[in-house]
Amino acid sequence: MEIETLRTVLGWAAIINLAVMLFWWVMLTVAKDWMFKMHRHWFGLTDVKFNEIHYLLFGQYKLANFLLFIAPYLALRIIG
């Protein structure tokens, strides 16, 4: 695989993951009550536990996106 192809794949993967994170954030902002009711029904979560889980997962998703896609993409852009 050529470096240019890998750079393109990493760039688009990062964009797609950022779009997923934006959608997740919008859903938590706009439809948090609906999401909480759905999760409470399925898993019996409290409001505090629901917030903890989403805060933790959102942070891990951001970190994974940076480490797996954005940082390698930037490294490939730097080397040429």
N, C-alpha and C positions, 0 to 999 in steps of 0.2 A: 504494500500500500504506500502510495506516495505521501509525502508530508503535507502537500496542499489538500489532498483528499481527507487526511486525518484531521487537519485543521478545520476544514469545512464541517465534518461530522461533529467534532467537538463543539464548534460554534453553534450549530443548529440544536444539538442536544442541550446545551446550556440555555438557549432561548426557549426551548420547549419546557424545560424544568422551571425557568423563571415564570413562564405563563401558567404552569400548574400552581406555583406558589402564589401568584397573583389571584388566581381563581379561588384558591383555598382561603386567602386573606379576605377576599370579597365575601365569600360565603360566611366566614366567621363574623364579619362586620354587619352584613345585611340580614342574614338568616340564622343568627346564633341561637335564638330561641327554638326554632324548628329543629336545628341540628342537635341541640341539647335534649329536646324531647325524644327525638329518635334514638339517640344513644342511651338515654336513661331507660327507655322502653326495652332496648335490646340487652344492655349490659348492667343496668341498675346503677349508673354513675351519679355521683353528686355533682353539683355545679363546680365545686372547687376541684374535684378530681378531673372533671371534663376539661377545665381550663389548664390544669397541670399537664395533662396528656397532650393537648394540642400545642401548648407552649414548648414542651420538650420535643415533640415530633417536628414541629416547624423549624426549630433550631437545628436539629439533626439533619433535616432535609436541606436546609441552607448550607450547612457545613459540607455535606456530601456533594452537593452541586458544585460548590467552590473547589473542593479538593479533586473531584473526579472529572470535571469538565472545564471550569473557568481557568484554573491555574495551569493545566496542561495546554489549553488553548493559548493563553498569554505567553507561556514558555515557547511554544512553537512560533508565535508571532515575533518574539524577540530574536530567535535564532535565524529567522529569515523566511 
